[in-house]
């Protein structure tokens, strides 16, 4: 039987006609092709799957194992207590107070659909979040794993957040500690303060810091931050698939930071601070500096800078506001004048000029120079603060004769004069014009001018009048109070310049003590006999010179006054007094600076020194200089 199959395709105008056998062969061939294609596809998919499994198992196996472990094991940081700070008698100056911080836990946040920014907004609706925009910016920058939302929250805030914990599972409340400072305004320029680590301080060291970490921002808190910080501990928990804590599987205890013990004498620090404050209020000024060091080893016993500030302000939740207020204060209370204030040293420099004149054989100790109230050089007159008459070198130091030091410094008559180059050389011998290396940040170098400097900087030649001014500690020269104290200490101890040090020793949790040994910066090249003449002149300052008020004290004291003009202001001066005692066996150098004191007011530095020295020796009655009872 013939079957005619009409198709819609026409070839050569003929209708294509197929038999049943031809149709069957075509259907079988088509079925076979589909079958072959199916199995080829299955094989290809299988190869791909096997390859992927092999890749994930072999090449990325460790990576995904770690992820799985993190999903099942959670670590919680245990912050290390910060080391405490003590004075030289073991009186605690700093305490750690328990506190609570709120952070966004990155691991929890990854398991939710909410962004970290939304979490911050949620928290802000429950409690006040200071600097919210700054926190959001940190999140957007993505520089930290865990973001600190707020530190040192109150108990009320903690309870409010605890009630909402189920609604905001991404946040974690972390136990921490803030610093509480004893006698904060008295010690603030010594101890400084701490604050939370910033983005800039963290840099690329995220593994070294956590967002909840406190680090030293100023003072000894900054200088010895690495010692005080300690090492964080951790707890490891097993957690369920829903993120609930199951059980603790490991605990690593934190290592407390080392305690540091200072050379600071708490009683002396308080006495000096109170007395300087009292005198500034009396004369109507607000800025002053004072420092006491041990000339035998450079140990700093007291350090006062006014105005001071309360470093406990940085332990509150309003740190930025408090900092801005202090930073914008025109009296600059955050500025440590002892180490960073640069002032003309005035007549306190005259011992260095005397040493140079003796060593260079410009004069002898017995050389007599007459002061008739000043020197006339051409059309210029260089005045003395008083007509002293004829004086030798020792008496010139005692009465602070400007004419004597004009003459030996710049030359006059038949006396050659040192010149600025030799003046600079000997001042540098005593460590002036350079940082002392005291263990506080922010120290200034001071400045000793040269002819070349003036020609380049001011585009003017160096005149003899410039040398005259430099010879009495005026003009372009600048020093810091700590430099003056170190220079006086070198005179007192026979020529050794020590590095001033606040740190005495450290002690770790195992009570292992490590001492901070005295460090010698240099030995001055000045002969012992020359230094003895300088000391004798300073002693005469007290016995029959410009500081006879101290003669009433039983213990012998040596000293040097100084009055420095500045900024062309005749109505204001910087008043200095530098002293050491006991004269025969010095154990303390005391330097006091009253900044911008009214010129019409008599020097207030000597009365401060008198009261402090009286207190100091009264406290040490019956005690020898090595600390043993007599």
SULRALIN-V933132 format. One record per residue. N is the residue number from 1. RES is the residue in one small letter. PSI is psi as a letter, one per 40 degrees, with the letter a starting at -180 (999 if undefined). Layout:
{{N,RES,PSI} {N,RES,PSI}}
This chain:
{{1,x,h} {2,x,h} {3,x,h} {4,x,h} {5,x,h} {6,x,h} {7,x,i} {8,x,e} {9,x,h} {10,x,h} {11,x,h} {12,x,f} {13,x,e} {14,x,i} {15,x,h} {16,x,h} {17,x,h} {18,x,i} {19,x,i} {20,x,d} {21,x,d} {22,x,d} {23,x,d} {24,x,d} {25,x,d} {26,x,d} {27,x,d} {28,x,d} {29,x,d} {30,x,d} {31,x,d} {32,x,d} {33,x,d} {34,x,d} {35,x,d} {36,x,d} {37,x,d} {38,x,d} {39,x,d} {40,x,d} {41,x,d} {42,x,d} {43,x,d} {44,x,d} {45,x,d} {46,x,d} {47,x,d} {48,x,d} {49,x,d} {50,x,d} {51,x,d} {52,x,d} {53,x,d} {54,x,d} {55,x,d} {56,x,d} {57,x,d} {58,x,d} {59,x,d} {60,x,e} {61,x,d} {62,x,d} {63,x,d} {64,x,d} {65,x,d} {66,x,d} {67,x,d} {68,x,d} {69,x,d} {70,x,d} {71,x,d} {72,x,e} {73,x,h} {74,x,h} {75,x,i} {76,x,h} {77,x,h} {78,x,h} {79,x,i} {80,x,h} {81,x,h} {82,x,i} {83,x,i} {84,x,i} {85,x,h} {86,x,i} {87,x,a} {88,x,e} {89,x,e} {90,x,e} {91,x,h} {92,x,h} {93,x,e} {94,x,h} {95,x,i} {96,x,h} {97,x,h} {98,x,h} {99,x,i} {100,x,h} {101,x,i} {102,x,h} {103,x,i} {104,x,h} {105,x,h} {106,x,d} {107,x,d} {108,x,d} {109,x,d} {110,x,d} {111,x,e} {112,x,i} {113,x,e} {114,x,i} {115,x,i} {116,x,d} {117,x,d} {118,x,d} {119,x,d} {120,x,d} {121,x,d} {122,x,d} {123,x,d} {124,x,d} {125,x,e} {126,x,d} {127,x,i} {128,x,h} {129,x,h} {130,x,i} {131,x,f} {132,x,d} {133,x,d} {134,x,d} {135,x,d} {136,x,d} {137,x,d} {138,x,d} {139,x,d} {140,x,d} {141,x,d} {142,x,f} {143,x,e} {144,x,i} {145,x,d} {146,x,h} {147,x,h} {148,x,h} {149,x,d} {150,x,h} {151,x,i} {152,x,f} {153,x,i} {154,x,i} {155,x,d} {156,x,d} {157,x,d} {158,x,d} {159,x,d} {160,x,d} {161,x,d} {162,x,d} {163,x,d} {164,x,e} {165,x,d} {166,x,d} {167,x,d} {168,x,g} {169,x,e} {170,x,e} {171,x,i} {172,x,h} {173,x,h} {174,x,h} {175,x,h} {176,x,a} {177,x,h} {178,x,i} {179,x,h} {180,x,h} {181,x,h} {182,x,h} {183,x,f} {184,x,d} {185,x,d} {186,x,d} {187,x,e} {188,x,d} {189,x,e} {190,x,d} {191,x,d} {192,x,a} {193,x,i} {194,x,i} {195,x,i} {196,x,i} {197,x,h} {198,x,i} {199,x,d} {200,x,d} {201,x,d} {202,x,d} {203,x,b} {204,x,f} {205,x,f} {206,x,d} {207,x,d} {208,x,d} {209,x,i} {210,x,i} {211,x,e} {212,x,e} {213,x,h} {214,x,h} {215,x,i} {216,x,h} {217,x,d} {218,x,i} {219,x,a} {220,x,d} {221,x,d} {222,x,d} {223,x,d} {224,x,f} {225,x,d} {226,x,d} {227,x,d} {228,x,d} {229,x,d} {230,x,a} {231,x,h} {232,x,i} {233,x,a} {234,x,i} {235,x,h} {236,x,h} {237,x,i} {238,x,h} {239,x,i} {240,x,i} {241,x,d} {242,x,e} {243,x,e} {244,x,i} {245,x,h} {246,x,c} {247,x,i} {248,x,h} {249,x,e} {250,x,i} {251,x,h} {252,x,h} {253,x,i} {254,x,i} {255,x,h} {256,x,i} {257,x,i} {258,x,i} {259,x,i} {260,x,i} {261,x,h} {262,x,i} {263,x,e} {264,x,h} {265,x,h} {266,x,d} {267,x,d} {268,x,d} {269,x,d} {270,x,d} {271,x,d} {272,x,d} {273,x,d} {274,x,d} {275,x,d} {276,x,d} {277,x,d} {278,x,d} {279,x,d} {280,x,d} {281,x,d} {282,x,d} {283,x,e} {284,x,f} {285,x,i} {286,x,e} {287,x,h} {288,x,i} {289,x,i} {290,x,i} {291,x,i} {292,x,h} {293,x,i} {294,x,h} {295,x,e} {296,x,d} {297,x,e} {298,x,e} {299,x,h} {300,x,h} {301,x,d} {302,x,i} {303,x,h} {304,x,h} {305,x,h} {306,x,i} {307,x,i} {308,x,a} {309,x,i} {310,x,h} {311,x,e} {312,x,e} {313,x,d} {314,x,e} {315,x,e} {316,x,i} {317,x,e} {318,x,f} {319,x,d} {320,x,d} {321,x,d} {322,x,d} {323,x,d} {324,x,d} {325,x,d} {326,x,d} {327,x,d} {328,x,e} {329,x,h} {330,x,e} {331,x,e} {332,x,g} {333,x,d} {334,x,e} {335,x,h} {336,x,h} {337,x,d} {338,x,d} {339,x,d} {340,x,e} {341,x,h} {342,x,h} {343,x,i} {344,x,h} {345,x,e} {346,x,a} {347,x,e} {348,x,e} {349,x,e} {350,x,d} {351,x,d} {352,x,d} {353,x,d} {354,x,d} {355,x,d} {356,x,d} {357,x,d} {358,x,d} {359,x,d} {360,x,e} {361,x,f} {362,x,d} {363,x,i} {364,x,i} {365,x,d} {366,x,e} {367,x,h} {368,x,h} {369,x,h} {370,x,h} {371,x,h} {372,x,f} {373,x,e} {374,x,i} {375,x,h} {376,x,h} {377,x,h} {378,x,b} {379,x,e} {380,x,i} {381,x,h} {382,x,h} {383,x,i} {384,x,i} {385,x,e} {386,x,i} {387,x,h} {388,x,e} {389,x,a} {390,x,h} {391,x,i} {392,x,a} {393,x,d} {394,x,d} {395,x,d} {396,x,d} {397,x,d} {398,x,d} {399,x,e} {400,x,f} {401,x,h} {402,x,d} {403,x,d} {404,x,d} {405,x,d} {406,x,d} {407,x,d} {408,x,d} {409,x,d} {410,x,e} {411,x,i} {412,x,h} {413,x,b} {414,x,e} {415,x,h} {416,x,d} {417,x,i} {418,x,d} {419,x,i} {420,x,d} {421,x,d} {422,x,d} {423,x,d} {424,x,d} {425,x,d} {426,x,d} {427,x,d} {428,x,d} {429,x,d} {430,x,e} {431,x,e} {432,x,i} {433,x,e} {434,x,i} {435,x,i} {436,x,d} {437,x,e} {438,x,i} {439,x,f} {440,x,i} {441,x,i} {442,x,e} {443,x,h} {444,x,i} {445,x,d} {446,x,a} {447,x,h} {448,x,h} {449,x,i} {450,x,i} {451,x,d} {452,x,d} {453,x,d} {454,x,d} {455,x,d} {456,x,d} {457,x,d} {458,x,e} {459,x,f} {460,x,i} {461,x,i} {462,x,h} {463,x,i} {464,x,d} {465,x,d} {466,x,d} {467,x,d} {468,x,d} {469,x,d} {470,x,d} {471,x,e} {472,x,f} {473,x,f} {474,x,a} {475,x,b} {476,x,e} {477,x,h} {478,x,h} {479,x,i} {480,x,i} {481,x,d} {482,x,d} {483,x,d} {484,x,d} {485,x,d} {486,x,d} {487,x,d} {488,x,d} {489,x,d} {490,x,d} {491,x,d} {492,x,d} {493,x,e} {494,x,e} {495,x,e} {496,x,h} {497,x,h} {498,x,i} {499,x,h} {500,x,h} {501,x,h} {502,x,d} {503,x,h} {504,x,d} {505,x,i} {506,x,i} {507,x,h} {508,x,a} {509,x,d} {510,x,e} {511,x,f} {512,x,h} {513,x,h} {514,x,h} {515,x,i} {516,x,g} {517,x,i} {518,x,i} {519,x,h} {520,x,h} {521,x,d} {522,x,i} {523,x,h} {524,x,i} {525,x,e} {526,x,h} {527,x,i} {528,x,d} {529,x,d} {530,x,d} {531,x,d} {532,x,d} {533,x,d} {534,x,d} {535,x,d} {536,x,d} {537,x,d} {538,x,d} {539,x,d} {540,x,d} {541,x,d} {542,x,d} {543,x,d} {544,x,f} {545,x,b} {546,x,e} {547,x,f} {548,x,e} {549,x,d} {550,x,e} {551,x,d} {552,x,e} {553,x,h} {554,x,d} {555,x,h} {556,x,h} {557,x,i} {558,x,i} {559,x,i} {560,x,h} {561,x,i} {562,x,i} {563,x,h} {564,x,h} {565,x,i} {566,x,i} {567,x,f} {568,x,e} {569,x,h} {570,x,d} {571,x,e} {572,x,i} {573,x,i} {574,x,h} {575,x,h} {576,x,i} {577,x,h} {578,x,h} {579,x,i} {580,x,i} {581,x,i} {582,x,i} {583,x,d} {584,x,d} {585,x,g} {586,x,h} {587,x,e} {588,x,h} {589,x,h} {590,x,h} {591,x,h} {592,x,h} {593,x,h} {594,x,h} {595,x,h} {596,x,f} {597,x,i} {598,x,h} {599,x,d} {600,x,e} {601,x,h} {602,x,i} {603,x,h} {604,x,e} {605,x,d} {606,x,d} {607,x,d} {608,x,d} {609,x,d} {610,x,d} {611,x,d} {612,x,d} {613,x,d} {614,x,d} {615,x,d} {616,x,d} {617,x,d} {618,x,d} {619,x,d} {620,x,e} {621,x,h} {622,x,e} {623,x,h} {624,x,i} {625,x,e} {626,x,e} {627,x,e} {628,x,i} {629,x,i} {630,x,999}}
